[in-house]
Amino acid sequence: MRPLLTALSALGLVFLLVACGGDDQSSSDTSSASSASSGPLPGKVRDVEPEPVPDLTLETLDGASIDLAKQDGRVLLVNFWATWCAPCREEIPDLKALHSDLKEDGLTVIGVALDRKGREVVDPFVDQHEINYPIVVDAEGTAEAEFGPIPGLPTTILVTPDGQITKRVVGIFPTDEMRPTLQDMLDASGPA
């Protein structure tokens, strides 16, 4: 059993490095990381057996609290990312657009930054990229462990209005493919 777990862990690490274009977690130079890879892997939506969203309260960069278990009626799009991850940087404009377009309908986009250096690197990155949705720093991996496994970055988890995790996407969130699904979920849940 242990050799299997070791092999699976190694495979997950390889996927993470390939998906993110390298392992330089301190780099904020987007051009070198992007040009070093042959391009980000597109995300594939995977339906999962429904399970309750973790009973977890997340603190955002601006000091607000988001109690995940008390988001009834809202669709949550929880995006695990890092500043050093090229595919993560690539999907940010689409996530910003989703947040702007669907926030009033009941969508909450939450970015969970897994940078080990924490706010030191995340704060300036968020300001520079004018990210308009709530960002949480998870340098210790608490949220990651609760939502796990997070096999690579970016990983996005979709939570229904009744608090059930139903979809996972490893790789860039396919906004065009998922926008109708999100809209259907929001329409079915009624006004936010």
ROBADO-774431 format. One line per field, with one value per atom (N, C-alpha, C, O, CB): y negated, z, x; residue number from 1; atom name. Coordinates in steps of 0.05 Angstrom, whole numbers, plus 5000, padded with zeros to 4 digits. Glycine has a CB too. Layout:
<recs>
yy [Y;...]
zz [Z;...]
xx [X;...]
k [NUM;...]
a [CA;...]
</recs>
This chain:
<recs>
yy [5024;5000;4975;4956;5000;4975;4951;4945;4921;4956;4964;4957;4944;4926;4982;4953;4941;4912;4895;4957;4907;4879;4861;4838;4878;4872;4857;4851;4828;4873;4870;4866;4845;4828;4892;4847;4827;4799;4780;4836;4797;4771;4759;4736;4773;4776;4767;4758;4738;4789;4773;4766;4740;4723;4789;4735;4710;4687;4665;4711;4690;4670;4663;4640;4678;4684;4680;4664;4645;4707;4671;4657;4628;4610;4670;4623;4596;4579;4557;4595;4591;4576;4571;4550;4592;4591;4588;4567;4549;4614;4569;4551;4522;4504;4559;4518;4491;4480;4458;4490;4496;4485;4484;4469;4459;4498;4498;4498;4498;4474;4497;4498;4474;4475;4523;4453;4429;4414;4397;4411;4420;4409;4380;4367;4425;4370;4343;4323;4299;4341;4333;4316;4301;4312;4332;4275;4260;4250;4234;4236;4260;4252;4271;4294;4254;4260;4277;4285;4306;4263;4268;4274;4298;4315;4251;4301;4324;4350;4370;4320;4350;4375;4383;4407;4372;4364;4370;4380;4399;4346;4368;4376;4402;4416;4355;4410;4434;4459;4481;4434;4456;4480;4479;4459;4480;4502;4504;4495;4498;4532;4484;4474;4489;4512;4477;4476;4488;4510;4510;4467;4529;4551;4541;4528;4575;4546;4538;4554;4578;4541;4541;4555;4573;4566;4535;4595;4613;4614;4619;4642;4610;4610;4639;4656;4595;4645;4672;4671;4657;4685;4685;4687;4705;4726;4698;4698;4714;4720;4706;4699;4742;4749;4725;4716;4775;4715;4691;4696;4717;4684;4676;4676;4648;4629;4687;4645;4618;4602;4612;4620;4576;4558;4559;4561;4529;4557;4558;4536;4513;4555;4542;4523;4506;4512;4536;4486;4471;4441;4434;4481;4424;4395;4385;4390;4381;4372;4361;4331;4317;4368;4322;4293;4282;4292;4286;4262;4250;4230;4221;4237;4222;4202;4176;4162;4196;4169;4144;4147;4128;4132;4170;4174;4185;4189;4149;4189;4200;4230;4243;4194;4241;4270;4282;4270;4276;4305;4320;4347;4364;4323;4351;4377;4394;4390;4373;4413;4429;4444;4446;4449;4453;4469;4451;4461;4483;4425;4406;4390;4367;4387;4402;4388;4399;4399;4392;4409;4420;4401;4377;4426;4412;4396;4384;4373;4375;4387;4376;4399;4420;4357;4395;4414;4405;4381;4415;4423;4417;4429;4452;4427;4413;4422;4417;4395;4407;4438;4437;4445;4468;4455;4425;4429;4429;4409;4406;4452;4455;4447;4458;4484;4429;4418;4409;4410;4394;4399;4387;4366;4368;4409;4347;4325;4335;4323;4304;4356;4367;4386;4395;4381;4391;4411;4397;4382;4426;4403;4390;4395;4376;4399;4419;4423;4409;4400;4453;4406;4391;4362;4350;4393;4351;4323;4320;4300;4313;4340;4339;4338;4325;4362;4352;4354;4331;4327;4380;4314;4293;4273;4266;4277;4265;4247;4259;4245;4239;4285;4298;4299;4296;4326;4305;4306;4278;4275;4317;4257;4230;4224;4211;4210;4232;4227;4242;4231;4235;4267;4283;4269;4266;4311;4260;4246;4221;4217;4239;4205;4181;4186;4173;4164;4206;4211;4225;4221;4228;4243;4260;4256;4270;4288;4237;4233;4226;4236;4210;4208;4199;4221;4221;4175;4241;4264;4286;4304;4277;4283;4302;4318;4338;4320;4311;4326;4312;4288;4326;4328;4319;4333;4357;4323;4318;4329;4323;4301;4316;4344;4341;4353;4376;4357;4336;4345;4353;4337;4323;4377;4387;4390;4409;4414;4370;4370;4389;4387;4341;4407;4426;4419;4436;4454;4394;4385;4388;4378;4356;4401;4405;4379;4378;4424;4359;4334;4316;4294;4319;4325;4312;4284;4279;4310;4267;4240;4224;4207;4225;4230;4216;4216;4196;4229;4238;4239;4237;4228;4266;4245;4245;4216;4209;4262;4200;4173;4157;4146;4158;4155;4139;4150;4136;4136;4177;4190;4183;4177;4221;4185;4178;4149;4143;4184;4131;4103;4099;4085;4086;4111;4108;4118;4105;4123;4140;4152;4144;4153;4182;4125;4114;4136;4134;4095;4156;4178;4167;4156;4202;4172;4160;4179;4172;4149;4203;4222;4228;4223;4249;4239;4244;4263;4284;4254;4256;4272;4280;4263;4257;4305;4316;4327;4339;4339;4323;4334;4359;4357;4313;4381;4407;4418;4440;4427;4402;4410;4435;4450;4387;4441;4465;4489;4511;4459;4485;4508;4517;4539;4530;4501;4509;4513;4534;4488;4494;4497;4519;4534;4470;4520;4541;4568;4586;4538;4573;4599;4605;4627;4599;4584;4588;4595;4611;4563;4583;4588;4611;4620;4563;4620;4639;4663;4668;4648;4677;4670;4648;4647;4694;4631;4611;4621;4616;4582;4635;4649;4631;4640;4670;4607;4589;4561;4558;4599;4542;4515;4506;4512;4496;4491;4485;4508;4525;4461;4508;4527;4510;4494;4550;4515;4500;4520;4541;4483;4513;4530;4514;4491;4539;4527;4514;4524;4549;4519;4506;4513;4502;4479;4500;4520;4513;4494;4491;4539;4482;4464;4478;4465;4452;4505;4519;4530;4547;4542;4519;4526;4552;4563;4525;4562;4588;4584;4570;4607;4596;4596;4617;4640;4604;4608;4626;4628;4646;4617;4608;4609;4599;4583;4591;4611;4603;4600;4615;4624;4580;4575;4571;4554;4549;4588;4585;4574;4586;4613;4551;4536;4511;4504;4554;4496;4471;4475;4493;4457;4459;4462;4455;4433;4443;4473;4469;4451;4460;4496;4425;4406;4407;4408;4378;4408;4409;4434;4433;4408;4457;4482;4481;4492;4505;4469;4470;4448;4450;4470;4426;4403;4411;4403;4381;4427;4435;4452;4450;4451;4470;4486;4469;4472;4507;4449;4431;4415;4412;4412;4406;4390;4407;4398;4378;4432;4450;4455;4455;4477;4458;4462;4437;4439;4469;4414;4389;4384;4376;4366;4391;4387;4406;4398;4392;4430;4450;4442;4450;4477;4428;4421;4396;4391;4416;4382;4358;4334;4336;4362;4311;4287;4291;4304;4263;4280;4282;4264;4263;4277]
zz [5000;5000;5000;4986;5024;5015;5017;4990;4984;5038;4975;4948;4930;4914;4935;4932;4916;4923;4906;4919;4950;4959;4951;4943;4989;4952;4944;4914;4906;4950;4898;4869;4863;4845;4855;4877;4872;4880;4867;4887;4902;4911;4890;4884;4938;4880;4860;4834;4822;4853;4827;4803;4807;4789;4797;4830;4836;4835;4825;4864;4845;4845;4816;4809;4861;4799;4771;4758;4742;4757;4763;4751;4759;4743;4759;4785;4795;4781;4773;4825;4778;4765;4735;4725;4768;4722;4694;4691;4674;4681;4707;4704;4710;4698;4723;4728;4736;4722;4728;4766;4705;4689;4704;4696;4679;4726;4741;4770;4779;4733;4786;4815;4829;4853;4825;4814;4826;4840;4829;4805;4866;4880;4889;4899;4904;4886;4894;4871;4875;4908;4847;4824;4820;4823;4799;4815;4807;4779;4770;4826;4764;4736;4719;4714;4728;4709;4695;4667;4657;4692;4655;4628;4627;4609;4616;4646;4645;4650;4638;4664;4669;4675;4652;4646;4701;4640;4617;4593;4580;4610;4587;4564;4568;4549;4556;4593;4599;4594;4589;4628;4595;4591;4563;4550;4612;4554;4528;4528;4508;4517;4550;4553;4575;4580;4526;4587;4609;4600;4578;4625;4618;4612;4616;4636;4630;4597;4601;4623;4627;4575;4638;4659;4649;4630;4679;4662;4655;4679;4702;4648;4674;4695;4702;4685;4686;4728;4737;4758;4778;4750;4752;4772;4794;4789;4759;4819;4842;4858;4856;4859;4873;4891;4910;4924;4908;4911;4928;4957;4969;4928;4968;4996;5007;4992;4999;5033;5044;5042;5045;5073;5038;5038;5067;5086;5030;5070;5097;5114;5105;5095;5140;5159;5167;5187;5184;5152;5154;5150;5132;5133;5166;5162;5152;5164;5189;5129;5116;5120;5118;5086;5127;5129;5104;5095;5154;5092;5068;5073;5096;5052;5052;5055;5067;5081;5028;5062;5073;5101;5111;5054;5113;5140;5144;5166;5155;5122;5123;5128;5123;5097;5139;5143;5125;5122;5173;5114;5098;5111;5111;5068;5123;5135;5113;5105;5159;5103;5080;5085;5066;5073;5109;5115;5116;5116;5141;5117;5119;5094;5095;5143;5071;5045;5030;5006;5028;5045;5033;5012;5016;5054;4989;4968;4948;4928;4979;4955;4937;4925;4937;4953;4901;4887;4894;4889;4856;4904;4911;4890;4882;4939;4880;4862;4878;4878;4834;4890;4907;4890;4882;4933;4885;4867;4883;4895;4846;4883;4895;4875;4852;4906;4882;4863;4879;4903;4847;4864;4875;4856;4832;4882;4867;4851;4831;4809;4868;4837;4820;4798;4782;4837;4798;4779;4754;4755;4793;4731;4706;4698;4690;4684;4698;4691;4710;4702;4691;4735;4754;4746;4746;4783;4738;4729;4704;4700;4724;4686;4661;4666;4650;4643;4686;4690;4706;4707;4703;4718;4735;4720;4731;4746;4695;4682;4678;4681;4655;4672;4670;4696;4697;4658;4718;4744;4752;4765;4765;4746;4752;4737;4748;4744;4711;4695;4706;4708;4666;4714;4726;4751;4755;4733;4768;4793;4786;4798;4809;4768;4761;4749;4756;4741;4731;4716;4733;4730;4693;4752;4766;4796;4809;4760;4807;4836;4845;4865;4843;4831;4839;4836;4849;4822;4819;4816;4837;4840;4789;4854;4875;4873;4888;4877;4855;4853;4871;4872;4824;4887;4902;4893;4896;4933;4881;4873;4897;4907;4846;4906;4928;4919;4911;4954;4919;4912;4938;4956;4897;4938;4961;4952;4939;4972;4961;4953;4971;4995;4955;4958;4973;4975;4980;4960;4971;4972;5000;5020;4963;5003;5029;5042;5067;5027;5026;5037;5045;5056;5017;5041;5051;5040;5016;5080;5057;5049;5036;5020;5073;5044;5033;5003;4991;5044;4990;4961;4950;4927;4952;4965;4955;4954;4933;4973;4974;4975;4950;4936;5000;4945;4921;4895;4876;4920;4893;4869;4864;4841;4871;4885;4882;4874;4857;4909;4886;4878;4849;4834;4896;4841;4814;4793;4772;4811;4799;4780;4784;4770;4782;4803;4809;4811;4799;4787;4827;4832;4848;4869;4846;4838;4849;4865;4874;4827;4870;4886;4911;4912;4870;4932;4957;4955;4941;4978;4967;4967;4996;5014;4954;5000;5025;5022;5002;5035;5042;5042;5059;5083;5051;5048;5062;5063;5054;5049;5074;5074;5090;5085;5086;5110;5127;5115;5125;5155;5095;5082;5096;5092;5080;5114;5129;5110;5111;5149;5093;5074;5054;5047;5059;5045;5026;5038;5023;5019;5063;5076;5078;5074;5104;5084;5087;5061;5060;5099;5039;5013;4998;4977;4996;5008;4994;4982;4987;5013;4965;4957;4936;4919;4948;4936;4915;4899;4907;4927;4877;4863;4847;4839;4845;4841;4825;4825;4834;4796;4815;4814;4785;4768;4830;4778;4795;4798;4780;4784;4820;4824;4833;4851;4845;4821;4827;4836;4823;4804;4858;4869;4868;4876;4898;4857;4854;4876;4879;4826;4890;4912;4905;4898;4939;4906;4899;4920;4942;4896;4913;4932;4958;4978;4919;4958;4983;4997;5014;4976;4990;5005;4998;5015;5033;4974;4966;4945;4925;4956;4950;4929;4908;4914;4942;4883;4862;4838;4822;4852;4836;4813;4822;4839;4790;4808;4813;4785;4767;4830;4784;4759;4766;4782;4744;4755;4758;4732;4711;4766;4734;4710;4708;4726;4684;4686;4682;4682;4667;4657;4697;4698;4671;4661;4720;4659;4632;4633;4632;4618;4635;4639;4617;4624;4639;4592;4571;4573;4569;4543;4579;4582;4607;4606;4584;4628;4654;4658;4676;4676;4643;4648;4647;4664;4627;4626;4626;4650;4661;4601;4659;4683;4708;4724;4687;4711;4733;4732;4753;4733;4709;4706;4713;4726;4678;4704;4711;4741;4752;4696;4754;4783;4797;4816;4793;4788;4800;4795;4813;4789;4771;4765;4782;4791;4735;4786;4802;4832;4846;4799;4841;4870;4877;4900;4878;4856;4862;4868;4866;4885;4875;4881;4905;4924;4885;4902;4924;4947;4967;4913]
xx [5016;5000;5017;5011;4981;5039;5056;5069;5070;5078;5079;5090;5069;5076;5102;5044;5023;5019;5016;4997;5018;5014;5038;5034;5011;5062;5085;5084;5090;5111;5076;5074;5052;5056;5068;5030;5008;5017;5010;4983;5031;5041;5060;5059;5055;5078;5097;5083;5090;5118;5063;5047;5033;5032;5027;5022;5009;5028;5021;4996;5053;5073;5081;5084;5098;5084;5091;5069;5074;5095;5044;5021;5021;5017;4995;5026;5027;5048;5043;5032;5072;5094;5088;5094;5120;5076;5069;5047;5049;5061;5027;5004;5012;5001;4981;5030;5037;5062;5070;5041;5074;5096;5122;5140;5089;5125;5150;5145;5122;5167;5167;5163;5175;5179;5176;5181;5192;5170;5157;5206;5166;5144;5149;5131;5138;5173;5178;5177;5179;5205;5175;5175;5149;5128;5181;5151;5128;5130;5113;5124;5150;5154;5137;5144;5183;5114;5095;5106;5099;5069;5123;5132;5150;5148;5145;5168;5187;5173;5179;5210;5154;5140;5122;5120;5124;5109;5091;5106;5098;5075;5129;5144;5159;5166;5163;5163;5178;5161;5172;5188;5135;5118;5106;5107;5095;5097;5085;5056;5042;5087;5047;5019;5005;5011;5004;4986;4972;4953;4943;4957;4949;4931;4902;4896;4936;4885;4857;4844;4850;4841;4826;4813;4790;4777;4802;4787;4765;4746;4754;4775;4721;4700;4695;4689;4675;4696;4691;4669;4671;4717;4647;4625;4635;4648;4599;4628;4636;4611;4590;4657;4612;4590;4586;4604;4597;4561;4556;4565;4560;4527;4578;4586;4584;4587;4616;4578;4575;4601;4623;4566;4598;4620;4632;4617;4612;4659;4670;4659;4654;4700;4655;4646;4671;4684;4632;4676;4701;4695;4679;4721;4707;4705;4731;4752;4697;4730;4754;4756;4736;4754;4781;4785;4797;4818;4802;4785;4795;4817;4821;4771;4831;4852;4842;4857;4864;4817;4807;4795;4783;4785;4798;4789;4761;4752;4792;4747;4719;4721;4741;4703;4699;4697;4676;4655;4691;4682;4663;4659;4677;4673;4636;4629;4617;4594;4609;4632;4623;4597;4581;4645;4593;4569;4544;4521;4572;4548;4525;4521;4511;4528;4527;4524;4500;4499;4549;4480;4456;4444;4443;4434;4437;4425;4446;4438;4409;4471;4492;4507;4510;4511;4516;4534;4562;4569;4529;4579;4606;4625;4622;4614;4644;4664;4690;4701;4664;4701;4725;4749;4751;4722;4767;4789;4815;4823;4789;4829;4855;4876;4876;4860;4895;4914;4939;4940;4902;4958;4982;4993;4989;5004;5007;5018;5039;5042;5030;5053;5074;5064;5080;5095;5038;5026;5017;4997;5003;5029;5022;4993;4980;5041;4983;4955;4936;4914;4948;4944;4927;4925;4904;4939;4948;4948;4931;4918;4977;4932;4917;4887;4872;4925;4877;4848;4836;4812;4841;4853;4843;4825;4804;4867;4831;4812;4784;4764;4823;4783;4757;4742;4717;4760;4756;4744;4734;4712;4763;4749;4741;4715;4697;4763;4713;4689;4665;4643;4694;4669;4647;4637;4613;4657;4656;4648;4632;4611;4673;4641;4627;4600;4580;4644;4598;4574;4553;4529;4580;4561;4541;4539;4524;4549;4554;4554;4526;4516;4573;4512;4485;4465;4444;4477;4471;4453;4457;4441;4457;4479;4483;4509;4512;4461;4527;4553;4573;4576;4563;4587;4610;4635;4638;4605;4653;4679;4698;4699;4691;4712;4731;4757;4759;4721;4778;4805;4820;4821;4820;4831;4846;4875;4882;4835;4892;4920;4936;4934;4931;4951;4967;4996;5013;4964;5003;5030;5041;5029;5033;5064;5076;5086;5087;5100;5092;5101;5078;5082;5118;5054;5030;5025;5030;5032;5015;5007;5030;5025;4996;5054;5077;5077;5085;5103;5069;5069;5040;5037;5081;5020;4993;4982;4969;4975;4985;4974;4983;4966;4983;5009;5017;5007;5000;5047;5005;4996;4966;4959;4999;4950;4921;4918;4901;4907;4933;4932;4940;4926;4949;4962;4972;4953;4949;4999;4939;4921;4892;4873;4922;4888;4861;4840;4818;4853;4846;4827;4804;4807;4841;4780;4755;4738;4717;4739;4748;4733;4749;4773;4728;4736;4749;4773;4771;4730;4795;4819;4826;4825;4843;4832;4839;4868;4874;4819;4885;4912;4912;4904;4933;4920;4920;4949;4954;4901;4967;4996;5000;5019;5012;4983;4986;4972;4976;4976;4955;4942;4916;4908;4960;4905;4881;4857;4844;4873;4851;4829;4835;4817;4823;4859;4867;4862;4851;4897;4868;4864;4834;4825;4877;4818;4789;4775;4756;4776;4785;4773;4787;4777;4775;4810;4827;4813;4790;4847;4828;4855;4855;4836;4870;4875;4879;4903;4926;4884;4899;4920;4939;4960;4909;4931;4947;4934;4911;4950;4948;4938;4936;4953;4956;4916;4893;4873;4872;4878;4859;4837;4813;4815;4844;4790;4766;4744;4740;4756;4731;4710;4684;4682;4716;4663;4637;4618;4615;4625;4605;4587;4559;4556;4597;4540;4512;4500;4510;4495;4477;4463;4455;4451;4439;4452;4445;4470;4468;4426;4494;4519;4532;4546;4513;4528;4539;4561;4557;4518;4584;4605;4597;4592;4634;4595;4586;4605;4603;4559;4623;4641;4669;4672;4631;4689;4717;4730;4725;4733;4747;4762;4791;4798;4751;4808;4837;4847;4843;4851;4860;4868;4852;4836;4865;4856;4843;4812;4802;4852;4798;4769;4758;4763;4757;4742;4731;4707;4684;4724;4711;4690;4668;4644;4701;4676;4656;4638;4614;4669;4651;4636;4617;4595;4655;4627;4613;4593;4576;4632;4595;4577;4547;4532;4583;4538;4510;4503;4480;4504;4521;4515;4512;4494;4538;4530;4529;4503;4489;4553;4496;4471;4447;4428;4468;4446;4424;4422;4400;4428;4445;4445;4435;4419;4473;4443;4434;4404;4390;4450;4395;4366;4349;4328;4361;4359;4344;4343;4324;4356;4363;4364;4348;4343;4393;4339;4323;4341;4365;4304;4329;4345;4363;4356;4326;4387;4407;4401;4415;4435]
k [1;1;1;1;1;2;2;2;2;2;3;3;3;3;3;4;4;4;4;4;5;5;5;5;5;6;6;6;6;6;7;7;7;7;7;8;8;8;8;8;9;9;9;9;9;10;10;10;10;10;11;11;11;11;11;12;12;12;12;12;13;13;13;13;13;14;14;14;14;14;15;15;15;15;15;16;16;16;16;16;17;17;17;17;17;18;18;18;18;18;19;19;19;19;19;20;20;20;20;20;21;21;21;21;21;22;22;22;22;22;23;23;23;23;23;24;24;24;24;24;25;25;25;25;25;26;26;26;26;26;27;27;27;27;27;28;28;28;28;28;29;29;29;29;29;30;30;30;30;30;31;31;31;31;31;32;32;32;32;32;33;33;33;33;33;34;34;34;34;34;35;35;35;35;35;36;36;36;36;36;37;37;37;37;37;38;38;38;38;38;39;39;39;39;39;40;40;40;40;40;41;41;41;41;41;42;42;42;42;42;43;43;43;43;43;44;44;44;44;44;45;45;45;45;45;46;46;46;46;46;47;47;47;47;47;48;48;48;48;48;49;49;49;49;49;50;50;50;50;50;51;51;51;51;51;52;52;52;52;52;53;53;53;53;53;54;54;54;54;54;55;55;55;55;55;56;56;56;56;56;57;57;57;57;57;58;58;58;58;58;59;59;59;59;59;60;60;60;60;60;61;61;61;61;61;62;62;62;62;62;63;63;63;63;63;64;64;64;64;64;65;65;65;65;65;66;66;66;66;66;67;67;67;67;67;68;68;68;68;68;69;69;69;69;69;70;70;70;70;70;71;71;71;71;71;72;72;72;72;72;73;73;73;73;73;74;74;74;74;74;75;75;75;75;75;76;76;76;76;76;77;77;77;77;77;78;78;78;78;78;79;79;79;79;79;80;80;80;80;80;81;81;81;81;81;82;82;82;82;82;83;83;83;83;83;84;84;84;84;84;85;85;85;85;85;86;86;86;86;86;87;87;87;87;87;88;88;88;88;88;89;89;89;89;89;90;90;90;90;90;91;91;91;91;91;92;92;92;92;92;93;93;93;93;93;94;94;94;94;94;95;95;95;95;95;96;96;96;96;96;97;97;97;97;97;98;98;98;98;98;99;99;99;99;99;100;100;100;100;100;101;101;101;101;101;102;102;102;102;102;103;103;103;103;103;104;104;104;104;104;105;105;105;105;105;106;106;106;106;106;107;107;107;107;107;108;108;108;108;108;109;109;109;109;109;110;110;110;110;110;111;111;111;111;111;112;112;112;112;112;113;113;113;113;113;114;114;114;114;114;115;115;115;115;115;116;116;116;116;116;117;117;117;117;117;118;118;118;118;118;119;119;119;119;119;120;120;120;120;120;121;121;121;121;121;122;122;122;122;122;123;123;123;123;123;124;124;124;124;124;125;125;125;125;125;126;126;126;126;126;127;127;127;127;127;128;128;128;128;128;129;129;129;129;129;130;130;130;130;130;131;131;131;131;131;132;132;132;132;132;133;133;133;133;133;134;134;134;134;134;135;135;135;135;135;136;136;136;136;136;137;137;137;137;137;138;138;138;138;138;139;139;139;139;139;140;140;140;140;140;141;141;141;141;141;142;142;142;142;142;143;143;143;143;143;144;144;144;144;144;145;145;145;145;145;146;146;146;146;146;147;147;147;147;147;148;148;148;148;148;149;149;149;149;149;150;150;150;150;150;151;151;151;151;151;152;152;152;152;152;153;153;153;153;153;154;154;154;154;154;155;155;155;155;155;156;156;156;156;156;157;157;157;157;157;158;158;158;158;158;159;159;159;159;159;160;160;160;160;160;161;161;161;161;161;162;162;162;162;162;163;163;163;163;163;164;164;164;164;164;165;165;165;165;165;166;166;166;166;166;167;167;167;167;167;168;168;168;168;168;169;169;169;169;169;170;170;170;170;170;171;171;171;171;171;172;172;172;172;172;173;173;173;173;173;174;174;174;174;174;175;175;175;175;175;176;176;176;176;176;177;177;177;177;177;178;178;178;178;178;179;179;179;179;179;180;180;180;180;180;181;181;181;181;181;182;182;182;182;182;183;183;183;183;183;184;184;184;184;184;185;185;185;185;185;186;186;186;186;186;187;187;187;187;187;188;188;188;188;188;189;189;189;189;189;190;190;190;190;190;191;191;191;191;191;192;192;192;192;192]
a [N;CA;C;O;CB;N;CA;C;O;CB;N;CA;C;O;CB;N;CA;C;O;CB;N;CA;C;O;CB;N;CA;C;O;CB;N;CA;C;O;CB;N;CA;C;O;CB;N;CA;C;O;CB;N;CA;C;O;CB;N;CA;C;O;CB;N;CA;C;O;CB;N;CA;C;O;CB;N;CA;C;O;CB;N;CA;C;O;CB;N;CA;C;O;CB;N;CA;C;O;CB;N;CA;C;O;CB;N;CA;C;O;CB;N;CA;C;O;CB;N;CA;C;O;CB;N;CA;C;O;CB;N;CA;C;O;CB;N;CA;C;O;CB;N;CA;C;O;CB;N;CA;C;O;CB;N;CA;C;O;CB;N;CA;C;O;CB;N;CA;C;O;CB;N;CA;C;O;CB;N;CA;C;O;CB;N;CA;C;O;CB;N;CA;C;O;CB;N;CA;C;O;CB;N;CA;C;O;CB;N;CA;C;O;CB;N;CA;C;O;CB;N;CA;C;O;CB;N;CA;C;O;CB;N;CA;C;O;CB;N;CA;C;O;CB;N;CA;C;O;CB;N;CA;C;O;CB;N;CA;C;O;CB;N;CA;C;O;CB;N;CA;C;O;CB;N;CA;C;O;CB;N;CA;C;O;CB;N;CA;C;O;CB;N;CA;C;O;CB;N;CA;C;O;CB;N;CA;C;O;CB;N;CA;C;O;CB;N;CA;C;O;CB;N;CA;C;O;CB;N;CA;C;O;CB;N;CA;C;O;CB;N;CA;C;O;CB;N;CA;C;O;CB;N;CA;C;O;CB;N;CA;C;O;CB;N;CA;C;O;CB;N;CA;C;O;CB;N;CA;C;O;CB;N;CA;C;O;CB;N;CA;C;O;CB;N;CA;C;O;CB;N;CA;C;O;CB;N;CA;C;O;CB;N;CA;C;O;CB;N;CA;C;O;CB;N;CA;C;O;CB;N;CA;C;O;CB;N;CA;C;O;CB;N;CA;C;O;CB;N;CA;C;O;CB;N;CA;C;O;CB;N;CA;C;O;CB;N;CA;C;O;CB;N;CA;C;O;CB;N;CA;C;O;CB;N;CA;C;O;CB;N;CA;C;O;CB;N;CA;C;O;CB;N;CA;C;O;CB;N;CA;C;O;CB;N;CA;C;O;CB;N;CA;C;O;CB;N;CA;C;O;CB;N;CA;C;O;CB;N;CA;C;O;CB;N;CA;C;O;CB;N;CA;C;O;CB;N;CA;C;O;CB;N;CA;C;O;CB;N;CA;C;O;CB;N;CA;C;O;CB;N;CA;C;O;CB;N;CA;C;O;CB;N;CA;C;O;CB;N;CA;C;O;CB;N;CA;C;O;CB;N;CA;C;O;CB;N;CA;C;O;CB;N;CA;C;O;CB;N;CA;C;O;CB;N;CA;C;O;CB;N;CA;C;O;CB;N;CA;C;O;CB;N;CA;C;O;CB;N;CA;C;O;CB;N;CA;C;O;CB;N;CA;C;O;CB;N;CA;C;O;CB;N;CA;C;O;CB;N;CA;C;O;CB;N;CA;C;O;CB;N;CA;C;O;CB;N;CA;C;O;CB;N;CA;C;O;CB;N;CA;C;O;CB;N;CA;C;O;CB;N;CA;C;O;CB;N;CA;C;O;CB;N;CA;C;O;CB;N;CA;C;O;CB;N;CA;C;O;CB;N;CA;C;O;CB;N;CA;C;O;CB;N;CA;C;O;CB;N;CA;C;O;CB;N;CA;C;O;CB;N;CA;C;O;CB;N;CA;C;O;CB;N;CA;C;O;CB;N;CA;C;O;CB;N;CA;C;O;CB;N;CA;C;O;CB;N;CA;C;O;CB;N;CA;C;O;CB;N;CA;C;O;CB;N;CA;C;O;CB;N;CA;C;O;CB;N;CA;C;O;CB;N;CA;C;O;CB;N;CA;C;O;CB;N;CA;C;O;CB;N;CA;C;O;CB;N;CA;C;O;CB;N;CA;C;O;CB;N;CA;C;O;CB;N;CA;C;O;CB;N;CA;C;O;CB;N;CA;C;O;CB;N;CA;C;O;CB;N;CA;C;O;CB;N;CA;C;O;CB;N;CA;C;O;CB;N;CA;C;O;CB;N;CA;C;O;CB;N;CA;C;O;CB;N;CA;C;O;CB;N;CA;C;O;CB;N;CA;C;O;CB;N;CA;C;O;CB;N;CA;C;O;CB;N;CA;C;O;CB;N;CA;C;O;CB;N;CA;C;O;CB;N;CA;C;O;CB;N;CA;C;O;CB;N;CA;C;O;CB;N;CA;C;O;CB;N;CA;C;O;CB;N;CA;C;O;CB;N;CA;C;O;CB;N;CA;C;O;CB;N;CA;C;O;CB;N;CA;C;O;CB;N;CA;C;O;CB;N;CA;C;O;CB;N;CA;C;O;CB;N;CA;C;O;CB;N;CA;C;O;CB;N;CA;C;O;CB;N;CA;C;O;CB;N;CA;C;O;CB;N;CA;C;O;CB;N;CA;C;O;CB;N;CA;C;O;CB;N;CA;C;O;CB;N;CA;C;O;CB]
</recs>
